[in-house]
Amino acid sequence: MSNHYGQAVGRVIASEHTNTTEFKVVLHDDCYLQLDDLVMVETEVPGFGSVRTYGVVTESEGIYEGASYESDTFRIAEQGILPAAKVRSAKVAITRVDPEKWVAPDPGEVVYQVSGEHRDKALYKDEMGRALPVGIGKDGEPVFADLDFFDGRKGGHMSISGISGVATKTSYALFFIRMLTAHPKILGEGAHNLRVLVFNVKGEDLLWLDKPNRDLTVEAREEWDLLGVEPTPFDSVSFWAPPRRSSGGVSLPDTGGRIVGINTFAWTPREFIDEGLLSFLFTDISDLRSQISFVEERVRSQLRRRAVDVAGEPGAVVLRDPSEAKALGTQAVRPDRGERVIRSLNDLVEALEGYLDPDDGEPEIAWTGRTQSGTVSAFMRRLHAATHRLGHLVAAGESRRVDRTQATITVISIQTLHDLGQRFVVGALLEETFREKEKSGQRLPLSVILLDELNKYAPRDSRSPLKEMLVDIAQRGRSLGVLLLGAQQTASRVAPEVLENAALRVAGRLDAAEAERSEYGWMLPSTRARARIFKPGTMVLSQPALPVPIVLTFPFPAWATRQEEVLETEDPFQGL
């Protein structure tokens, strides 16, 4: 039986108390309810009128009524010598009461599996400022998220957690970005000049976003159509990678499977000094527990005061007395005989040795303050190590910094860099993005940052310049239109300040122990248990617009995620 509410599947159980948080449904013999199904029951409240109670199925149960012992199961099912009835039931968590008169649903009332308008009410779509499709529910219909809680109007940021390789965290993050870019009318004014910065931190999976996926099926295309999006790869993407260490004077990208269409990036010594990037060479926990950070601050300040441009050599600098450098301003000079010209990070480190580790053994007070020589030596050792690990990222010449205005999606490939080099690049680009937004003071245009392995850059139990920046973005970014889309295997290892400021939370398959951590308190107990066996492509979403999390799936990527998936033809369905 069905009406304008949907299909009638059973009635509210009368043998147990109902309340304002949950109730149970006894199902008709020819009906069933699975987990995450949406239902509704209408109740007549004395002196008020009709009230509709919406809920989501959190558990499914079955029993033989009439069985007293476990062995009665055989007597009923196989021998038929005991009278009994097979009964199926379901537990329902109440999500909404409309109108908002919080009374328990009456026992015996008809329960409907909702569809259409009432399904939208159960999911609060009618109250969402801008409903963006973010997946497909168990009923095969779109699931929506209120975009106001991502782009900074009412909240910001998204956190995605799950086991590596199984939870498909990055795949869902890219799917979410695809939905953002494919629905400009929903995104509204934020769609104009939207910029997305994506860090490729492992493998080369993200270097093929502009290529169609040869494994895309007709079924996957139908799912994309259901969400109102053409199943095509990203159409506005630029790719950047660090230069190879030894490329014979030619700036070749340090990538393996793809070289064509990849830009190389680097910073000049002038940019390195002006933007204070020295701090991102000292992101280890041990550096922050000693006086090394103090020395770094003094050195960074002195470099800014003393750096003078070199005539005829873009990006190169020499270090002069602060008073002379101030008098010269932006005027370039020709280096004096014997004066060291800083054209690389190695040149800079060697120049600093003359001030911090001179032949007489006494570092200059202006550079280090009254710091013990052991700390200064430790500072220099770390600088020398950084030169070997990422020295090729700093070189004089024409500026090769990342141009985020080339395309909507900017992919930064850093998987080939040493861990220190990865943190340096992430810190430098985040600093640049946030500084630009602070300078403009405007929320628009939006800047979205996709960063995987967030626990490495914003760990829970340590501090670093990079972590402090990510915390700052989490706390203030939404007001400036800087939105963090962070992914991590374990949310329990990420700085709480970052997680707490994420309005949208998503989880894929979770480790059993991790699922019990307090960071997943937003999940229902039944959802936590299921998250341990989620299949790839299944996620659970929590958002402020809904009081309970919703389990959903998302379509197979329309873009290639590795080189062997690239479809050479522009028709992704040729041959199907």
C-alpha positions, 0 to 999 in steps of 0.5 A, spaced: 500 500 500 502 506 498 500 514 498 503 521 497 507 519 503 510 513 500 510 505 501 507 503 507 511 498 510 509 496 517 506 499 523 509 502 530 510 496 535 505 497 540 509 492 545 514 497 546 514 504 549 516 509 543 519 516 545 522 522 542 528 519 539 527 512 537 521 507 535 521 500 532 517 498 526 514 491 525 514 490 518 509 487 513 510 480 511 512 482 503 516 488 505 523 490 508 527 496 511 534 496 510 539 500 514 539 507 512 532 507 509 528 513 511 521 513 514 515 517 516 509 516 521 503 521 522 501 522 529 494 525 531 496 530 537 490 531 541 489 539 541 494 540 536 493 536 530 497 532 525 505 531 526 509 527 521 515 524 525 521 522 520 527 517 521 532 513 519 533 505 520 539 504 524 538 496 525 534 491 522 531 485 526 527 478 525 524 473 530 520 467 531 514 469 536 512 463 539 519 460 540 522 460 548 528 456 547 534 456 541 532 449 539 525 451 538 527 454 531 528 447 529 521 445 531 518 451 528 522 451 521 523 444 519 518 440 523 512 445 524 510 442 530 510 449 534 506 454 532 510 461 531 510 467 526 516 470 523 516 477 525 521 482 522 522 489 525 527 495 524 529 500 529 528 507 527 532 514 530 528 520 529 531 525 525 525 530 524 518 532 527 514 537 522 511 541 525 516 541 531 511 538 536 516 533 539 511 528 542 512 520 541 509 517 535 503 513 537 503 505 537 500 502 531 500 508 526 502 506 519 510 507 517 511 509 510 518 509 507 518 516 504 520 518 497 519 525 493 517 531 497 517 527 504 524 524 502 527 531 501 524 533 508 527 527 512 534 529 509 532 537 511 533 539 503 527 543 504 531 547 509 538 547 506 540 554 503 544 551 497 543 543 496 549 540 493 548 533 491 554 529 494 553 522 493 547 517 492 543 514 498 541 506 499 535 508 496 538 510 489 537 517 490 541 523 491 544 525 498 545 533 499 549 537 503 548 544 505 553 548 501 553 554 506 556 549 511 562 548 507 564 555 503 564 559 509 557 562 510 555 558 516 561 554 516 567 551 513 572 545 511 571 538 510 575 532 514 575 525 510 578 519 514 579 512 513 584 506 512 589 508 506 587 504 499 580 502 502 576 508 504 578 512 497 579 518 501 582 522 495 577 519 490 571 522 494 575 529 495 576 529 488 568 527 487 566 533 491 571 538 488 567 535 481 561 537 484 563 544 486 565 545 479 560 542 475 554 546 479 556 553 478 548 555 479 548 552 486 555 555 488 553 561 486 557 567 486 563 563 489 563 559 482 567 565 479 574 565 479 574 559 484 581 556 485 582 549 488 590 547 490 591 540 490 597 536 493 599 530 490 603 527 496 603 519 494 604 516 487 602 520 481 594 518 481 592 525 481 596 527 474 591 524 470 585 528 472 584 531 465 584 524 462 578 520 461 578 513 464 577 507 460 574 503 465 568 508 466 562 503 465 555 505 463 552 504 470 557 509 472 555 514 467 548 513 469 550 515 476 553 521 474 547 523 470 543 522 476 547 527 480 546 532 474 554 532 472 557 529 465 561 524 466 567 527 464 574 529 466 576 535 469 577 541 464 581 546 467 587 543 470 594 545 471 600 541 473 606 543 477 612 539 479 619 540 482 625 540 477 629 534 476 636 535 480 640 534 474 637 535 467 643 538 463 640 545 464 633 544 462 628 544 467 624 538 466 619 536 471 621 530 476 615 526 474 615 519 471 609 517 468 607 524 465 612 529 463 608 533 457 604 538 460 607 539 467 610 545 469 616 546 474 616 550 480 621 553 484 623 559 488 628 564 487 633 566 493 629 573 493 622 570 494 625 565 499 628 571 503 622 576 502 616 570 504 620 568 510 620 561 507 626 559 512 621 557 517 619 551 513 626 548 513 625 547 521 618 543 521 621 537 526 618 536 533 626 537 535 627 543 532 621 546 536 623 544 543 630 547 542 632 554 541 633 553 534 627 556 532 629 562 536 635 562 531 631 561 525 627 567 527 633 572 528 636 569 521 630 570 517 629 577 520 636 579 518 636 576 511 630 581 510 634 587 512 640 585 508 638 582 502 639 587 496 638 585 488 643 583 483 643 587 477 643 583 471 641 577 475 633 576 476 632 573 483 639 573 486 641 577 492 647 579 496 647 581 503 649 588 505 649 592 511 642 593 514 643 601 513 646 600 506 640 595 504 635 600 507 638 606 503 638 602 496 631 600 497 629 596 491 635 598 487 639 593 484 647 593 485 653 590 482 657 585 487 663 588 489 670 584 488 669 577 492 662 579 495 658 572 495 652 572 490 647 568 492 644 564 487 641 558 490 640 555 497 647 552 498 650 559 496 645 562 502 647 557 507 655 558 505 653 565 506 650 564 513 656 560 515 660 567 515 656 570 520 654 564 524 660 560 524 666 564 522 673 562 523 674 565 529 668 561 532 664 567 535 657 568 531 655 575 530 650 577 536 646 581 531 644 574 527 643 569 533 643 573 540 646 570 546 645 563 544 649 558 545 654 555 540 651 548 540 645 551 538 647 555 532 651 549 530 645 545 530 641 550 526 647 550 521 647 542 521 639 542 519 641 548 514 646 543 510 641 537 511 636 541 507 640 543 502 641 536 500 634 535 500 631 540 497 636 545 495 634 544 487 627 548 489 631 555 490 635 558 484 636 564 481 633 566 474 626 568 472 621 566 477 618 559 476 613 560 482 606 556 482 601 560 478 594 558 481 591 563 476 592 558 470 586 553 471 581 552 476 584 546 479 592 546 480 595 540 482 602 540 485 606 534 485 611 533 491 611 525 491 618 525 489 621 530 494 624 528 501 619 529 507 622 535 509 621 538 502 614 536 502 613 540 508 616 546 505 612 546 499 606 545 502 608 550 507 610 555 502 604 555 498 599 555 504 602 561 506 602 564 499 595 563 499 593 565 506 597 571 505 593 573 499 587 572 502 588 576 508 591 582 504 584 582 500 580 581 506 575 578 501 571 572 502 571 571 494 574 568 490 574 562 494 580 558 495 579 550 496 585 546 499 586 539 498 591 536 503 592 528 504 596 525 510 593 531 514 596 528 520 603 529 518 602 536 517 598 538 523 599 532 528 596 532 534 601 532 539 607 537 537 607 544 534 611 547 528 610 553 523 606 548 518 601 546 524 600 553 526 598 555 519 593 549 518 590 551 525 589 558 523 586 556 516 581 552 520 579 557 525 579 563 520 580 561 513 572 560 512 571 568 513 577 569 508 574 564 503 580 559 504 577 552 505 581 546 507 579 539 505 583 535 509 584 527 508 587 522 513 587 515 515 586 516 523 583 523 525 585 521 532 592 523 530 590 530 527 590 537 531 583 537 534 583 545 532 583 542 525 578 537 526 573 541 530 572 546 525 570 542 520 563 543 519 562 537 514 565 530 516 566 524 512 569 517 513 570 511 509 572 504 512 575 505 519 580 500 523 576 497 528 580 500 534 580 507 530 572 507 530 572 507 537 575 513 538 572 520 541 573 523 534 568 519 531 563 520 536 558 524 531 557 517 528 551 512 530 553 506 534 551 502 528 554 506 523 561 505 527 560 498 527 559 498 519 564 502 518 569 497 519 567 493 513 565 499 508 566 497 501 570 502 497 566 507 495 561 507 501 562 513 505 558 516 511 557 523 511 555 528 517 553 535 516 550 540 521 543 540 517 542 533 519 542 530 526 544 524 524 550 521 519 548 519 512 551 513 509 552 514 501 556 512 495 559 516 489 560 514 482 566 511 479 571 516 477 570 519 470 578 521 470 584 517 470 587 515 476 593 512 473 597 512 467 594 505 465 587 507 466 587 513 461 583 512 455 586 516 449 580 517 445 575 523 447 569 519 447 569 515 454 564 510 452 567 508 445 566 500 444 561 499 450 
